[in-house]
Amino acid sequence: MEDSSIKALAGNIKLLICDVDGVLTKGEVILDNKQGEEKAFNIKDGLGFKLLQQAGINIAIITGRNSSIVDRRMAELGVSLVYQGQKNKIAAYEELLSKLEIQPEQVAYMGDDLPDLPLMRRSGLGIAVADAHFFVKEKADWITSSDGGYGAARDVADLILDAKGLLNDIHNGYWQQ
């Protein structure tokens, strides 16, 4: 798709839904000998989420795994729409649309692998991270310039905010402080 088409789609977005592993993290799950787990989140993605929320855009998480780390990070960011353990992500997606009273064309979905394809296809803007599986990138409307866990969600936040005509004012607001 051309930039003007993507910008038009992004301008309609009211909800950004993200997968976690491989999207908000680099896709590694580090397990220790004490049944613990570690994930690393990118701080730029966190600010991107905050900026979207300030602009009235809802953020949701739909992930196939369960992790208290995800609950903790999303709580820090004020993201309350968190659906974990979703082997079939479609039910959570449909619940979100109903709960928020929005249409699929108002949704951007961001993923990295095959289980994300059904939601990418249903959404107005299907986004793949730069290091997504090749087939996911082939089917995406837009591909981030950053890999998952390395600022890809911030790429999406900037795209949406720019499409809504808000990004320059945000940048200038920080510059003028």
C-alpha positions as a LaTeX table, in Angstrom:
\begin{tabular}{lrrr}
\hline
Residue & $x$ (\AA) & $y$ (\AA) & $z$ (\AA) \\
\hline
Met1 & 0.00 & 0.00 & 0.00 \\
Glu2 & 1.08 & 3.54 & $-0.61$ \\
Asp3 & 1.85 & 5.94 & 2.23 \\
Ser4 & $-1.32$ & 7.97 & 1.64 \\
Ser5 & $-3.47$ & 4.82 & 1.88 \\
Ile6 & $-1.77$ & 3.73 & 5.11 \\
Lys7 & $-2.14$ & 7.22 & 6.56 \\
Ala8 & $-5.85$ & 7.19 & 5.73 \\
Leu9 & $-6.29$ & 3.81 & 7.46 \\
Ala10 & $-4.24$ & 4.94 & 10.47 \\
Gly11 & $-6.30$ & 8.10 & 10.80 \\
Asn12 & $-9.40$ & 5.99 & 11.57 \\
Ile13 & $-7.82$ & 4.00 & 14.41 \\
Lys14 & $-9.48$ & 4.07 & 17.83 \\
Leu15 & $-7.92$ & 0.87 & 19.19 \\
Leu16 & $-4.42$ & $-0.59$ & 18.92 \\
Ile17 & $-4.20$ & $-4.28$ & 19.79 \\
Cys18 & $-0.77$ & $-5.84$ & 20.26 \\
Asp19 & 0.54 & $-9.34$ & 20.69 \\
Val20 & 3.32 & $-9.48$ & 23.30 \\
Asp21 & 6.13 & $-11.96$ & 22.55 \\
Gly22 & 7.93 & $-10.87$ & 19.40 \\
Val23 & 6.03 & $-7.56$ & 19.27 \\
Leu24 & 6.48 & $-5.79$ & 22.60 \\
Thr25 & 9.46 & $-8.01$ & 23.42 \\
Lys26 & 12.16 & $-9.40$ & 21.17 \\
Gly27 & 10.48 & $-12.78$ & 21.27 \\
Glu28 & 12.70 & $-14.51$ & 23.77 \\
Val29 & 11.33 & $-16.11$ & 26.91 \\
Ile30 & 14.10 & $-16.46$ & 29.46 \\
Leu31 & 13.39 & $-19.18$ & 32.02 \\
Asp32 & 15.47 & $-19.60$ & 35.16 \\
Asn33 & 16.02 & $-22.62$ & 37.43 \\
Lys34 & 13.47 & $-21.37$ & 39.96 \\
Gln35 & 10.44 & $-21.39$ & 37.63 \\
Gly36 & 10.91 & $-17.68$ & 36.97 \\
Glu37 & 10.55 & $-15.91$ & 33.65 \\
Glu38 & 12.02 & $-12.72$ & 32.26 \\
Lys39 & 10.91 & $-10.40$ & 29.46 \\
Ala40 & 12.40 & $-7.11$ & 28.32 \\
Phe41 & 10.12 & $-4.29$ & 27.15 \\
Asn42 & 11.28 & $-1.24$ & 25.21 \\
Ile43 & 10.77 & 2.05 & 27.03 \\
Lys44 & 10.05 & 3.88 & 23.74 \\
Asp45 & 7.06 & 1.59 & 23.20 \\
Gly46 & 5.80 & 2.58 & 26.65 \\
Leu47 & 5.91 & 6.28 & 25.83 \\
Gly48 & 4.20 & 5.53 & 22.52 \\
Phe49 & 1.37 & 3.83 & 24.43 \\
Lys50 & 1.08 & 6.83 & 26.78 \\
Leu51 & 0.94 & 9.28 & 23.86 \\
Leu52 & $-1.77$ & 7.22 & 22.14 \\
Gln53 & $-3.78$ & 7.08 & 25.36 \\
Gln54 & $-3.49$ & 10.86 & 25.76 \\
Ala55 & $-4.88$ & 11.17 & 22.23 \\
Gly56 & $-7.89$ & 9.02 & 23.16 \\
Ile57 & $-6.69$ & 5.81 & 21.49 \\
Asn58 & $-7.36$ & 2.62 & 23.44 \\
Ile59 & $-4.60$ & 0.02 & 23.81 \\
Ala60 & $-5.26$ & $-3.70$ & 24.27 \\
Ile61 & $-3.13$ & $-6.81$ & 24.56 \\
Ile62 & $-4.13$ & $-10.22$ & 23.22 \\
Thr63 & $-1.53$ & $-12.92$ & 23.78 \\
Gly64 & $-1.47$ & $-16.70$ & 23.74 \\
Arg65 & 0.74 & $-16.99$ & 26.82 \\
Asn66 & 0.14 & $-16.10$ & 30.47 \\
Ser67 & 2.68 & $-14.03$ & 32.34 \\
Ser68 & 2.51 & $-11.93$ & 35.48 \\
Ile69 & 5.25 & $-9.81$ & 33.90 \\
Val70 & 2.80 & $-8.71$ & 31.21 \\
Asp71 & 0.21 & $-7.81$ & 33.87 \\
Arg72 & 2.81 & $-5.76$ & 35.71 \\
Arg73 & 4.07 & $-3.87$ & 32.65 \\
Met74 & 0.59 & $-3.14$ & 31.33 \\
Ala75 & $-0.51$ & $-1.90$ & 34.78 \\
Glu76 & 2.50 & 0.46 & 34.78 \\
Leu77 & 1.33 & 1.81 & 31.42 \\
Gly78 & $-2.34$ & 2.06 & 32.38 \\
Val79 & $-3.39$ & $-0.63$ & 29.89 \\
Ser80 & $-6.35$ & $-2.46$ & 31.41 \\
Leu81 & $-7.56$ & $-4.35$ & 28.33 \\
Val82 & $-5.28$ & $-7.38$ & 28.74 \\
Tyr83 & $-6.29$ & $-10.79$ & 27.42 \\
Gln84 & $-3.74$ & $-13.51$ & 28.20 \\
Gly85 & $-3.84$ & $-17.25$ & 27.55 \\
Gln86 & $-5.80$ & $-16.74$ & 24.33 \\
Lys87 & $-5.15$ & $-19.78$ & 22.16 \\
Asn88 & $-7.91$ & $-18.57$ & 19.84 \\
Lys89 & $-7.51$ & $-14.80$ & 19.81 \\
Ile90 & $-10.68$ & $-14.14$ & 17.79 \\
Ala91 & $-13.05$ & $-14.37$ & 20.79 \\
Ala92 & $-11.05$ & $-11.77$ & 22.73 \\
Tyr93 & $-10.94$ & $-9.54$ & 19.64 \\
Glu94 & $-14.70$ & $-9.69$ & 19.16 \\
Glu95 & $-15.27$ & $-9.03$ & 22.87 \\
Leu96 & $-13.09$ & $-5.93$ & 22.67 \\
Leu97 & $-14.94$ & $-4.52$ & 19.68 \\
Ser98 & $-18.27$ & $-5.09$ & 21.38 \\
Lys99 & $-17.10$ & $-3.66$ & 24.71 \\
Leu100 & $-15.65$ & $-0.52$ & 23.10 \\
Glu101 & $-18.45$ & $-0.25$ & 20.52 \\
Ile102 & $-16.08$ & 0.10 & 17.58 \\
Gln103 & $-15.86$ & $-1.37$ & 14.11 \\
Pro104 & $-13.02$ & $-3.52$ & 12.71 \\
Glu105 & $-11.85$ & $-0.66$ & 10.43 \\
Gln106 & $-11.12$ & 1.35 & 13.61 \\
Val107 & $-8.67$ & $-1.30$ & 14.85 \\
Ala108 & $-4.95$ & $-1.63$ & 14.23 \\
Tyr109 & $-3.57$ & $-5.06$ & 15.10 \\
Met110 & 0.15 & $-5.61$ & 15.49 \\
Gly111 & 1.68 & $-9.08$ & 15.30 \\
Asp112 & 4.72 & $-11.10$ & 14.34 \\
Asp113 & 3.73 & $-14.69$ & 13.63 \\
Leu114 & 1.07 & $-16.96$ & 12.15 \\
Pro115 & $-1.39$ & $-16.92$ & 15.11 \\
Asp116 & $-1.70$ & $-13.15$ & 14.57 \\
Leu117 & $-2.95$ & $-13.42$ & 10.98 \\
Pro118 & $-6.67$ & $-13.88$ & 11.77 \\
Leu119 & $-6.74$ & $-10.62$ & 13.73 \\
Met120 & $-4.59$ & $-8.75$ & 11.24 \\
Arg121 & $-7.02$ & $-9.79$ & 8.50 \\
Arg122 & $-10.07$ & $-8.66$ & 10.51 \\
Ser123 & $-8.61$ & $-5.25$ & 11.39 \\
Gly124 & $-8.63$ & $-2.02$ & 9.46 \\
Leu125 & $-4.84$ & $-1.86$ & 9.70 \\
Gly126 & $-2.84$ & $-5.09$ & 9.97 \\
Ile127 & 0.73 & $-4.41$ & 11.08 \\
Ala128 & 3.77 & $-6.70$ & 11.16 \\
Val129 & 6.98 & $-5.93$ & 13.02 \\
Ala130 & 10.12 & $-5.72$ & 10.88 \\
Asp131 & 11.37 & $-9.14$ & 12.00 \\
Ala132 & 8.00 & $-10.91$ & 11.68 \\
His133 & 7.68 & $-14.23$ & 9.90 \\
Phe134 & 7.91 & $-13.68$ & 6.14 \\
Phe135 & 4.31 & $-14.77$ & 5.48 \\
Val136 & 2.98 & $-12.36$ & 8.10 \\
Lys137 & 4.91 & $-9.52$ & 6.45 \\
Glu138 & 3.49 & $-10.51$ & 3.06 \\
Lys139 & $-0.06$ & $-10.20$ & 4.41 \\
Ala140 & 0.47 & $-7.01$ & 6.47 \\
Asp141 & $-0.86$ & $-3.63$ & 5.40 \\
Trp142 & 2.19 & $-1.99$ & 6.96 \\
Ile143 & 5.54 & $-3.18$ & 8.36 \\
Thr144 & 7.34 & $-1.30$ & 11.11 \\
Ser145 & 10.91 & $-0.17$ & 10.57 \\
Ser146 & 11.85 & $-1.54$ & 14.02 \\
Asp147 & 12.00 & $-5.15$ & 15.15 \\
Gly148 & 9.69 & $-6.45$ & 17.86 \\
Gly149 & 10.92 & $-5.37$ & 21.29 \\
Tyr150 & 13.07 & $-2.63$ & 19.77 \\
Gly151 & 10.55 & 0.20 & 19.36 \\
Ala152 & 8.12 & $-1.33$ & 16.85 \\
Ala153 & 5.09 & $-0.26$ & 18.90 \\
Arg154 & 6.48 & 3.29 & 18.97 \\
Asp155 & 6.67 & 3.18 & 15.15 \\
Val156 & 2.95 & 2.38 & 15.15 \\
Ala157 & 2.14 & 5.06 & 17.71 \\
Asp158 & 3.97 & 7.65 & 15.60 \\
Leu159 & 2.14 & 6.47 & 12.47 \\
Ile160 & $-1.29$ & 6.80 & 14.10 \\
Leu161 & $-0.52$ & 10.12 & 15.77 \\
Asp162 & 0.87 & 11.53 & 12.52 \\
Ala163 & $-2.19$ & 10.34 & 10.58 \\
Lys164 & $-4.40$ & 12.14 & 13.11 \\
Gly165 & $-2.36$ & 15.34 & 12.72 \\
Leu166 & $-1.06$ & 15.23 & 16.31 \\
Leu167 & 2.57 & 14.16 & 16.05 \\
Asn168 & 4.15 & 17.54 & 15.19 \\
Asp169 & 2.44 & 19.22 & 18.15 \\
Ile170 & 3.62 & 16.41 & 20.46 \\
His171 & 7.20 & 16.75 & 19.22 \\
Asn172 & 7.12 & 20.54 & 19.49 \\
Gly173 & 5.62 & 20.30 & 22.98 \\
Tyr174 & 8.63 & 18.33 & 24.16 \\
Trp175 & 11.08 & 20.59 & 22.29 \\
Gln176 & 9.64 & 23.75 & 23.84 \\
Gln177 & 9.73 & 22.55 & 27.46 \\
\hline
\end{tabular}
